[in-house]
Amino acid sequence: MNPQQNLTEQEVLTDLLTFEKHTTQAYNSFVTETTCANLRQNLKNILNEEHMIHENLYNIMNQKGWYAPLDAADKDVQDLKNKYNQLQL
């Protein structure tokens, strides 16, 4: 591989979006596992910022046609709601 090879905009955005997915998962774990209220609030603030970055990246990629997740079928959504409601009982 040529070390001078440049990544395309799509490749860079895909990498950034993947990184943000992993970052938000990590911060979510940190938030739920800390016992310090002040630290938890700070982590929640950071997590919120990371979600905003993720959303912005998604929107850019979606507008360019590079990331278009499929909508779930109504039946699948209803099945998950029913399953969730059964767990709440």
C-alpha positions as CSV (number, residue, x, y, z in Angstrom):
1,M,0.0,0.0,0.0
2,N,1.3,3.4,-0.9
3,P,1.8,5.5,2.3
4,Q,0.9,8.6,0.4
5,Q,-2.6,7.3,-0.6
6,N,-5.3,9.6,0.5
7,L,-8.6,8.4,1.9
8,T,-11.8,9.5,0.2
9,E,-14.3,11.7,2.1
10,Q,-16.6,8.7,2.4
11,E,-13.9,6.6,3.9
12,V,-13.0,9.3,6.4
13,L,-16.6,9.9,7.4
14,T,-17.2,6.1,7.7
15,D,-14.2,5.8,10.0
16,L,-15.3,8.7,12.1
17,L,-18.9,7.4,12.4
18,T,-17.5,4.0,13.5
19,F,-15.3,5.7,16.0
20,E,-18.2,7.7,17.4
21,K,-20.3,4.5,17.8
22,H,-17.5,2.9,19.9
23,T,-16.9,6.1,21.8
24,T,-20.6,6.5,22.9
25,Q,-20.7,2.9,23.9
26,A,-17.6,3.4,26.1
27,Y,-19.0,6.6,27.7
28,N,-22.3,4.9,28.3
29,S,-20.5,2.2,30.3
30,F,-18.5,4.8,32.2
31,V,-21.7,6.7,33.1
32,T,-23.5,3.6,34.5
33,E,-20.5,2.3,36.4
34,T,-19.3,5.4,38.3
35,T,-20.4,6.0,41.9
36,C,-19.3,9.6,41.9
37,A,-22.3,11.9,41.1
38,N,-20.1,14.8,39.9
39,L,-18.1,12.5,37.6
40,R,-21.3,10.9,36.3
41,Q,-22.8,14.2,35.4
42,N,-19.6,15.3,33.6
43,L,-19.6,12.0,31.7
44,K,-23.3,12.4,30.8
45,N,-22.4,15.8,29.3
46,I,-19.6,14.4,27.3
47,L,-21.8,11.5,26.2
48,N,-24.4,14.0,25.0
49,E,-21.7,15.9,23.0
50,E,-20.6,12.6,21.5
51,H,-24.2,11.8,20.4
52,M,-24.4,15.2,18.7
53,I,-21.2,14.5,16.8
54,H,-22.5,11.1,15.8
55,E,-25.8,12.6,14.7
56,N,-24.0,15.3,12.6
57,L,-21.8,12.6,10.9
58,Y,-24.8,10.5,10.2
59,N,-26.7,13.4,8.7
60,I,-23.8,14.3,6.4
61,M,-23.4,10.7,5.3
62,N,-27.1,10.2,4.9
63,Q,-27.4,13.4,2.8
64,K,-24.6,12.2,0.5
65,G,-26.3,8.8,0.1
66,W,-23.4,7.1,1.9
67,Y,-25.4,5.8,4.9
68,A,-29.0,4.9,4.6
69,P,-30.2,2.4,7.2
70,L,-33.4,0.6,6.4
71,D,-36.6,1.5,8.3
72,A,-37.9,-1.3,10.5
73,A,-41.1,-2.9,9.4
74,D,-44.2,-1.9,11.5
75,K,-44.7,-5.5,12.5
76,D,-41.1,-5.8,13.8
77,V,-41.5,-2.5,15.8
78,Q,-44.7,-3.7,17.3
79,D,-43.2,-7.1,18.1
80,L,-40.4,-5.5,20.0
81,K,-42.8,-3.2,21.9
82,N,-44.8,-6.2,22.9
83,K,-41.7,-8.1,24.0
84,Y,-40.5,-5.0,26.0
85,N,-43.9,-4.6,27.7
86,Q,-43.9,-8.3,28.7
87,L,-40.5,-7.8,30.4
88,Q,-41.9,-4.9,32.4
89,L,-44.6,-7.0,34.0
